[in-house]
Amino acid sequence: MHMGDLSKRLANLGNEHRELEVAITALLSSHDHDELQLRRLKKTKLLLRDEIEMVKDLLQPDIIA
């Protein structure tokens, strides 16, 4: 993947992560929220966070001198 592609992927992942945060907050604010759906959203959000970190590492690898 090229750096431009990785940057676009990172931006898309960030947007998805923020959208999930909004969805989770909205679900929590409802009085009778579905716990299973909430757990699935949170798990997806964590997976996105892991992928975001992986793409960040590809864009700026650690260089040990």
Phi and psi in degrees as GROMACS dihedral restraints (atoms count N, CA, C in turn):
[ dihedral_restraints ]
;  ai    aj    ak    al  type     phi  dphi    fc
    3     4     5     6     1   -81.0    20    10
    4     5     6     7     1   161.5    20    10
    6     7     8     9     1   -60.5    20    10
    7     8     9    10     1   -39.0    20    10
    9    10    11    12     1   -63.0    20    10
   10    11    12    13     1   -41.3    20    10
   12    13    14    15     1   -63.7    20    10
   13    14    15    16     1   -41.3    20    10
   15    16    17    18     1   -65.4    20    10
   16    17    18    19     1   -39.7    20    10
   18    19    20    21     1   -64.1    20    10
   19    20    21    22     1   -41.8    20    10
   21    22    23    24     1   -64.0    20    10
   22    23    24    25     1   -42.5    20    10
   24    25    26    27     1   -61.8    20    10
   25    26    27    28     1   -42.0    20    10
   27    28    29    30     1   -62.5    20    10
   28    29    30    31     1   -42.8    20    10
   30    31    32    33     1   -63.4    20    10
   31    32    33    34     1   -43.2    20    10
   33    34    35    36     1   -63.4    20    10
   34    35    36    37     1   -42.8    20    10
   36    37    38    39     1   -63.3    20    10
   37    38    39    40     1   -40.5    20    10
   39    40    41    42     1   -61.8    20    10
   40    41    42    43     1   -41.5    20    10
   42    43    44    45     1   -63.5    20    10
   43    44    45    46     1   -45.1    20    10
   45    46    47    48     1   -60.9    20    10
   46    47    48    49     1   -41.0    20    10
   48    49    50    51     1   -61.9    20    10
   49    50    51    52     1   -45.2    20    10
   51    52    53    54     1   -65.0    20    10
   52    53    54    55     1   -40.1    20    10
   54    55    56    57     1   -62.7    20    10
   55    56    57    58     1   -39.4    20    10
   57    58    59    60     1   -65.6    20    10
   58    59    60    61     1   -38.5    20    10
   60    61    62    63     1   -60.7    20    10
   61    62    63    64     1   -42.7    20    10
   63    64    65    66     1   -63.8    20    10
   64    65    66    67     1   -43.7    20    10
   66    67    68    69     1   -63.8    20    10
   67    68    69    70     1   -40.9    20    10
   69    70    71    72     1   -64.9    20    10
   70    71    72    73     1   -44.3    20    10
   72    73    74    75     1   -61.7    20    10
   73    74    75    76     1   -43.3    20    10
   75    76    77    78     1   -63.8    20    10
   76    77    78    79     1   -41.9    20    10
   78    79    80    81     1   -64.8    20    10
   79    80    81    82     1   -41.1    20    10
   81    82    83    84     1   -67.0    20    10
   82    83    84    85     1   -29.1    20    10
   84    85    86    87     1   -76.4    20    10
   85    86    87    88     1   -18.1    20    10
   87    88    89    90     1   -76.9    20    10
   88    89    90    91     1   144.4    20    10
   90    91    92    93     1   -72.0    20    10
   91    92    93    94     1   -29.2    20    10
   93    94    95    96     1  -121.6    20    10
   94    95    96    97     1    62.1    20    10
   96    97    98    99     1   -78.1    20    10
   97    98    99   100     1   154.5    20    10
   99   100   101   102     1   -85.3    20    10
  100   101   102   103     1   113.1    20    10
  102   103   104   105     1   -62.0    20    10
  103   104   105   106     1   -38.5    20    10
  105   106   107   108     1   -64.8    20    10
  106   107   108   109     1   -44.9    20    10
  108   109   110   111     1   -62.5    20    10
  109   110   111   112     1   -40.4    20    10
  111   112   113   114     1   -61.8    20    10
  112   113   114   115     1   -45.3    20    10
  114   115   116   117     1   -62.1    20    10
  115   116   117   118     1   -40.1    20    10
  117   118   119   120     1   -64.7    20    10
  118   119   120   121     1   -42.9    20    10
  120   121   122   123     1   -63.3    20    10
  121   122   123   124     1   -42.6    20    10
  123   124   125   126     1   -65.3    20    10
  124   125   126   127     1   -39.4    20    10
  126   127   128   129     1   -65.3    20    10
  127   128   129   130     1   -42.8    20    10
  129   130   131   132     1   -62.0    20    10
  130   131   132   133     1   -40.9    20    10
  132   133   134   135     1   -62.1    20    10
  133   134   135   136     1   -41.5    20    10
  135   136   137   138     1   -66.1    20    10
  136   137   138   139     1   -39.2    20    10
  138   139   140   141     1   -63.7    20    10
  139   140   141   142     1   -40.1    20    10
  141   142   143   144     1   -63.2    20    10
  142   143   144   145     1   -41.2    20    10
  144   145   146   147     1   -61.1    20    10
  145   146   147   148     1   -41.7    20    10
  147   148   149   150     1   -62.0    20    10
  148   149   150   151     1   -42.8    20    10
  150   151   152   153     1   -66.9    20    10
  151   152   153   154     1   -37.8    20    10
  153   154   155   156     1   -59.3    20    10
  154   155   156   157     1   -45.2    20    10
  156   157   158   159     1   -64.1    20    10
  157   158   159   160     1   -38.0    20    10
  159   160   161   162     1   -64.5    20    10
  160   161   162   163     1   -43.5    20    10
  162   163   164   165     1   -67.2    20    10
  163   164   165   166     1   -39.6    20    10
  165   166   167   168     1   -59.7    20    10
  166   167   168   169     1   -41.0    20    10
  168   169   170   171     1   -63.9    20    10
  169   170   171   172     1   -36.2    20    10
  171   172   173   174     1   -68.4    20    10
  172   173   174   175     1   -34.9    20    10
  174   175   176   177     1   -75.5    20    10
  175   176   177   178     1   -35.2    20    10
  177   178   179   180     1  -134.9    20    10
  178   179   180   181     1    77.9    20    10
  180   181   182   183     1   -67.1    20    10
  181   182   183   184     1   149.0    20    10
  183   184   185   186     1   -72.9    20    10
  184   185   186   187     1   128.3    20    10
  186   187   188   189     1  -111.8    20    10
  187   188   189   190     1   115.1    20    10
  189   190   191   192     1   -96.8    20    10
  190   191   192   193     1   120.2    20    10
